[in-house]
Amino acid sequence: MAEADAAGPLELRVLTGPNLYFPRPAVKLTLDASGVQAADPGRVVAWQRALGVREPTVGLPHSPARSVAAAELAAAIVRRAAGRLRTRVAAVGRPGDDDTVVVAYPFRHRGTAELFGAAVAGAFDAITRHEEDPAAALDRVRDRLAGHDPGETVAPLRPSIPVIAVTGTNGKTTTTRLIAHLVKSGGRTPGWSSTDGIFIDGVEVETGDWSGPGGAGRVLEDPSVQVAVTETARGGILLRGVGTAVNDVSVVTNISADHLGLLGVHTLEQLAEVKSVIVRITRPGGWTVLNADDPLVRAMRSVSRAKPWFYSPDPDNPYLDDALDAGGRAITVLDGKIVILGRGHDPTEVIELADVPVTLAGASTVNTANALAATAAAIAIGVPLDAVRRGLRTFTTGAEHNAGRLNVYAVGGTAIVLDLAHNEASLASLLAVAEALRFDGGELAVVLGTAGDRPDEAIHAMGAIAARAADRLLVAGRTKYGRGRPDGEMEAIWRAGAAEVGVLDIAQSPDELSGLTTMLDAAPALPEGSCIAVCALEQRREMVDEIVRRGGAELTPAQVADRVRGAAG
């Protein structure tokens, strides 16, 4: 066949740092595997024999086994094509979505990697869709690379300062902010990147979402930074790789349903594999700080040579002992105190939980866990214990330190909680805190919302969760984060979720601000001690202005603690 007839890759993505496939830069190719999927078994076997696939899978056309066969063939073509160039290249093949296959291979030179990827894609297409002889197709790969420009060398950053990488589904930003605060309390200059921007020693230098490798690079290029704290999101890992070759401490908060169905990630197990990349690249002498309450996070211990540091608010969690048995540490809450556990000595007391404002007087189980993770990470890089205590006492839940995360306000006797609750787990956390702030006889009002890129099932579940907890429920439309959904579609799904638990009386507003305004207008009719919980994704600042305009204010840590104690009776 003519070379021009061979199709290129559906996607060629250059991953410039450690990634899902390799702990170093790699190219990810997405290829059309429809030819393999539709081929008769004899043809597939012939390809496998010609390409040297060991222990091959064949399967029926368009079956899961056939998808594996397509992935094996793609990886074999990469390896055999490299052999034509008198080199060896590792390759990982995986089934993709919709009759596609993904194959990845590591590289050093961008020009070579991209040209090789295009040539391999052409060979795969020629062999599997145009029935070209595999040897001839592989020879064409060699010919295409003859005399090419290898291009720039690509290597991830190898930092000269301590790096703490933080990932997980929920709690990443709070944990990142708190770790940076503890580092600063210990006398070193922190730089941190997150979904909310880049901060150097507490000063915002870039706005927007910097949870990808660019954020890590921006922090590490600042000569004043002595410790880097990098929030590392799923999207950055999948689209570009991690921003550093290694880290000294990795922190994984939890794994729960969020962004499933995007970028080839459909299950919690797949999401956990993506998040585990930062654990895989933790230095052997470093620490992996892992949530012992989450089995998918706990299992990441097995992919790292670093020492394990497990955390759980529950001192009876049996898995804390696993970390100690492996020569690591554990941190938990015992008799109302945060304590560090180590094999062979008494627990080390850190601080009374009631003296840690971010936990909302213990009302936020999620933030209690985040505080444990941050404490472990800070101590792991040598922050003195007294400095950790000082930092835990001075990091508040307010907008100054943790904007958009469980910020508590009050207008008269009604408490208001603003939080970036965007999935089922974070919504459940928001509602638990709101319930802890609601006095006996008070009502719980909820303004519900999320971004449009969540699956219908997740939006439906959020509707049911909110309706089950709320005395009054309002669904707020999206002005920024509809993600292409038609007007009214999300509201209909939320209503369907609420109907599942028997709730049909649901108010509606065009956006978050008008939703909060509606609830505040009703506040005089609410019983004393009520609480309004708001999923604040788009209009947090405007809602704070509205609260202040009505004579309200943010509650101090002492006022929050008083309210929690009063609500508990």
N, C-alpha and C positions, 0 to 999 in steps of 0.2 A: 504493500500500500504506500501511497505518497505520504511523506512526513507531515505535510500540511493537513492531512485528513485526521491525524491523531488529536484528540482533545486534550486540553490542559487540565489542571486541577480545578475543581469547583472553588477551592480556596487554598491559598498558600499563605500560611501565617508564620511569621518569624517571632519566636519566643526568645527574648534576649536574656533571660535569667532562668534559674531553676523552675521547673514546671511539672505538670502532671505526669510527664513521660520520662524525664531525665533530670538529674540534679545539676544540669548545665544547659547552656543555650541549645535550642533545638528548633527544627522546622516541623510544622504540623501541616500535612496535606489532607485535604478532604477530596475524595475521588468518587466518581460515578461507578458504582458496583453493579449496575443493572445487568450488565453482560454476564457477570458471575452468577447473579441471582437467578437468571432465566436459563442458564446453560444446563444441558443434560449431564447427569453424573459422570459419564465417561469422559466428557470434555474437561470437566473440573479435575478429574484424576490425571488426565494427560498434562494439564498445566502444572499440577502439583509435582509430578514426576520430573518434568522438564526443568522446574525451578528448584528442585531439591527440598520440597517441604517435608519436614519430618513429622511422623505420626499425624498425618493429615485428617481433617474432618471434611466430609462431603455434604451430607444432609440433603433434604429435598429442596427444590427451588423455592425461594422466598421464605425459608424457614430460619429460625435462630441459628441452627447449625450451619446453614449455608452462609449466613452473615459472618460467622467465625471463619469459614473457609475463605471468604473474600478478604478478610483481614490478614489471614496467614499468607495469602498470595501477594498482597500488597507489600507486606514486610519482606517477603522473599525476593520480590523484584528489586526493592531498595538494596538489599544485601548483595544480590547478584550483579546489579548495576555498578555498585561500588567495586566489586571484584574486577569488572572490566576496566576500572581506573587504577587497578593494582593497589587498592586500599581496602580496609575493612571498616564498615559502618554498622553500628548497632541499629536495630529498627524495632519499633513497637507498633503492631497493628491492632486496631479495635473496630468492631462494628459501629457504624454511625447511624444517623437517622435517615429514614426514607430511601432505602436502597443505596446508601453511601457507605464508604469505609474511610476510616481515619488511620493514617500511618505517620509516625514521627521518627526523626533521626537527629542525633546531635551534630553540631557543626562548629567551626571556628571562623571561617571566612564567609561573609554575607554573600558576596557575588557567587562563589562556588555553590553555596547552599541553595540559593534561589534558582540558579540555572539547573543544578542537579535535580531539584524538586520538579521544575517544569518538564525536564526530560524524562524523569521517572513517571510522571503523570501521563505523558504521551505513550510511554512503553506499556503501562498498565492498560490504557485505553486500546492501544493497537492489539495487544494480546487478547484481552477479554471481550472486546466488542467487534473487532475486525478480523479476528482469527489469524493474526500474523504469527509467524514462527517466533517463539520466545527468544531464541538466540539472535535473530536478526533485529528484533526490537531492542534488545540489550546492547547490541553493537551500535545502534543509532545513538544511545545515551553517551557512549564513549566518544562518538564522532562530534556530538553537539558540544562537548566540553573541551575539545581539543583547542589549546591555545587561548583559553578564556582568561579574563581578568578575575583573580580570586576576590578582589574587593577588600573592604575593611575587615579587620579582626574584631570580633565581638566577644567581649568577656564581661561578666557581671562584676559589680563593685565588690571588692574585698576590703571591708571597713577596717580601719585602725582603731576604732573606738567601740565600746560595747554596744550591741544592737539587741533590742528586745522586739520580737515580732509577735503581733497579736492578731488572732483570727477567731472565727466562730460565727454563728448565725446572729445571736443577739448579745449585747453587752460589750462589743468590741470597742466602741468609741468611749464609753464610760471607763472601761478598764485602761485604755490607752491614756486618757486624760489623767486618771488617778496615778498611774505609774509615773508619768512625767512629773506630777506634783510631788510625789514621794522622792523622786530623784532630785528635784530642786530643793526640797527640804533637807536633803543630805549634802547640799553645797555644790552640786555639779550642775552644769548648764544642760538642760534637756532640749532636744528638738524632736518634734513629733508630727507625723502626718496622719491624716484621718479623713473620713468622709466629710468633715466640716472644714477642712483646710490644712494649712501648714503653719506650725507655731514654733518659734525659736525663743526659748526662755520665757514662754507665756505670751509672747507678742505675735499676733497673727500677721504672717507675711504673704500668704496666698489664701484666697478664698476658693470654695468649691470642693468637689470630691477629689481628694488626693490619696486615696487608699490603694492606688496601683504602684508600680515600680517607679514612676516619675516622682511620686511623693518621697519615697525613700532616698532617691538620688538627690532631690532638692535639699533634704535635711542634711545628708552626709557631705554635701559640698560646702556647707557653712562652717568656717574654721572655728567658730565660737562654741559649737556643739560638742559636748563631752560624752553624752549618752543619747543614742537615737532610739526612739520608740515608734515603730511603724505599724499602723493598722493595715492589715493585708486582707483585701476582700476577694471573694470568689471570682469576680469578673476580671480583676487584674491578673490573677494567677492564670486563668484560662486564655486571656487575650494577649498577654505580653510576658508572663512569667513573673517571678519574684524579683525585687529590685536589688537584692544582695546575694552573693554567693553562699554566705553562711550567716547565722545569727548566734548569739551567745545564750539567749533565753527565748524559747517559744512558749506562747500562751494560747490555749484553745479553750474558749468559754463554753460552747455547747454546739450541738448540731440539731437543728429542727427545720421543718418545712419552710422554705423560702426560696424564691426564684427557681423552683423546680420546673422543668420543661424548657429551660433556656440554656443555650450554649452546650447542648448535648447532655445536660445533667437532669436526670429524671427521678432518681431515687435518693433517699437519705444516705445510703451507702456510697453512692457516687459522689454526693456532696462532701461526705467525710473524707473520701480519698483526695479530693481537690484541696480541702483545708489542711490535710496532713502534710502537704508539701513543705510548710514551714517547719514542721517537726523533723522531717527527714534531713533538713540541712542545718540543724542545730549542732554546734561543735561537740565533739565527744566529751569534752570537759565541761560542757554547759549543762543547762537544765531545761527539761520540758515540763511546763506547769499545765497540768491537765485536770479537767473536771471529773472527779471520781464518781459523780452521780450520773454521768452520761456514758452509756456503754460504748458508743461509737468514738467518743473522745478518749475514753480510758484505753481502748484498744490501740490507740496510736503509739502507746509506749513501745510496741513491738517493732516499729519502723525506725526507731532512733537509737543511736549509741550514747546519747546524753543521759544524764541522771534524771530519774523521774521525781517530780514533786506533785503529788496529788492533793486536791483540795475538795472539801465538802463542808457545808454548814452542819452536817449531821455527824457527830463524833462516833456514832455507831456504824457508819458506813464500813462494811468489812473490807472494802478494796483499799482503804488507806494503808492497811498493813502490807499490801502488795508492794507499794512504793518503798516502805521501810525495809521489807525483806530484800529488795533489790539494791539496797544501799542508798536509797533516796530519802526524801522527807515527805511530810504531810502537814497540812494546816487545816484547822477546823475551829468550831466554836464549842467550848466546854464550860459549863456553868456560867454562861453569859459572857465569856471572855474569848477573844481570838487567841489561839495557842498554836505553837509549832511543835510537831511531834518528830522525834528521832529515836531510832532504836538504841536502847541502852541508857537513856537518861530521861529525867522528868520533863513534862511539857514546859516549853518556854512561853511564859505569858507575854502577849504583845499589848493588848489594850482591852478594856471593857467594850463590848459591842455597843452599849448605849452611848459611848463617847465617840462613835463613828457616824457623823451626820449623814453620809451617803446612804446608810442603811435605813434611814427614816425611822430611827429608834427600833430597828429590827423588823419594821413592817414590810420592808422589801427583801424578800428572800433572794431575789435575783441580784440586787445590789450588795447584799451580804456576801454572796458568792464572788461577785466582782471584786469586792474589797479583799477577800482572801487571795484571789489570783494576783491582784496588784501587789499585795504585801509580799507574797512569795517571790514574784519577779524582781521586786526592788531589793530584797535581801539577797537574792541569788547573784546580783551584780555588785554586792558589797555596800549597799546603803545601810548605815548604822541603825541599829534597832531604835534608839532614841529618836533619830530623824524620821523613821517610819511612823513611830507613834505620833510625833508632831504633825506629820503630813496627814495622817488619818483623821486627826482631830480638826484640821483646818480646811479640808476639802468638803465643800457643802454640796447639797443637791440643787442649789440655786443656779440661776443663769450665769453667774460669774464664773463658775467652775465647770458646770455640766449642763449647758443650755440645751433645752429640748428633751431632756431625759428626766422624767419624774420631777418636774419643777412644780412646787406647791404654792398656791396663792389662796387668798380668801377675800370675799366680798361679804361684809357682815358676818353672819354665822355660817355661810356656805363656803366650803373648801372647793378649790378648782385644781385639778392636776393636768398639766400639759405634758405629753410624752409622744415620742416618735414611735408609736405602736403601729407596726406595719405588717405584722403577721400574727398567726394564732398565738404563738408563745408570748410575744411581747404584749399583745392585747390582754392575755390572761394575767401577766405581771402588772399591767396598769390597773386592771380591775381589782386585783388583790390589794394594791396600795390604796385605791380609792375606798374600798370597803373598810380598810383599817382606819380611814379618816372619817368615816360616816358614823355619827352617833346613833345610838339606839332610838328608833323612831324617825330618823332622817331617811331621805330617799337617795338613791344612786341614779344620777342622770348621766347618759353617755352620748357623746357626739362621735359617731363612728366614721372612719375613713381609712383608705389605704391607696397605694399606687395601682394603676391599671395593669401593670405587667405581672400581677399575681394571677395564678390559675383560678378559674371559676370555682374550683373546689375549695380553695383557700379563702376566697371572698365569702363564699357560702358559709363556710365554717365560722368565720369571724362574725357573720350575722347571727348565727346560732349562739355563739359564746356571749356576745354582747347582750342579746335578748334574754338569755337565761339569767344574767346577773342584774340587768337594769330594771329600775322602776319606770324610767322614762328613756326612750331611745329615739335618737335622731340620726339619720344618715346624711352625710355632707358630700356634695358633689366635688369634682376635681376641676381646678382651673389650670394647673400646671402639669400634673402627673397622671393624666388620663391614659397616656401611652397608646393613643390611637383608638381607644374604645368609644363607641357612639354614646352620645349623651343619654343618660338614663339607664344604660345597661348595667353598670355596677350597682346602682340603687336597686334595680330589680332583683339582682342576685342576693344582695343583703336582705331584702325583704323575704325572699324565698328561704334563706337560712333562718331568719327569725320565725317564719311560719312553722318551720320544723319543730320548734319548741313551743308552739302555740301562741306566739306573739304576733298580732296583726296591726295593732295601733302604733304606727311608726311615723314620726314627723320627718320632714325632708327640708334641706336647705341647699342653695346653690354652691356654698363653699363653707369652709371651717369657721370663718369669722362670723358669718350670719348664723351659723348653727349655735355657736357659743352665745351670741347676742340673744337668740331665741330662748336659750336656757336661762340666761341671766335675767331676761325680762320676766321669766316665770319664777325667779328666785324668791320674791316676796311671798309667793304662795307655797313655796316648798317648806316642809317642816324644818324646824331648827336643827342644825347639825347635819344637813344634807351635803352631798359631794357631787361635783360635776367632773367627769373624766373625759378628756378630749384627746383624740388621735390627731396630733399636731404635726402634720407633714409639710404644709405649705405656708401657713399664715401665723406662725408662732409670735413673731414680733408684733403683728397687728392685734393679735388677741391679748397680748400683755398690755398694749396701749389701751385697749378697751377695758380691761380689768382695772387699770389705774384710773381711767376716766370716770369709772363708777365708784371711786373711792377705795378700791381694793389695793392690796399690796402683796408682795412675795413674803411668805412666812420664813422666819429665821429658823435655824435648826432647833433652838429651844422651843419655839412655838409649835413646830411640827411634832416634837416629842411630847409636848403637853397635850396636843390634840390627839395623838395616838393613844396616850394613856387615858385621856378622858373618854375616847370612843370605846376603849376596852372595858370601861366601867370600873 
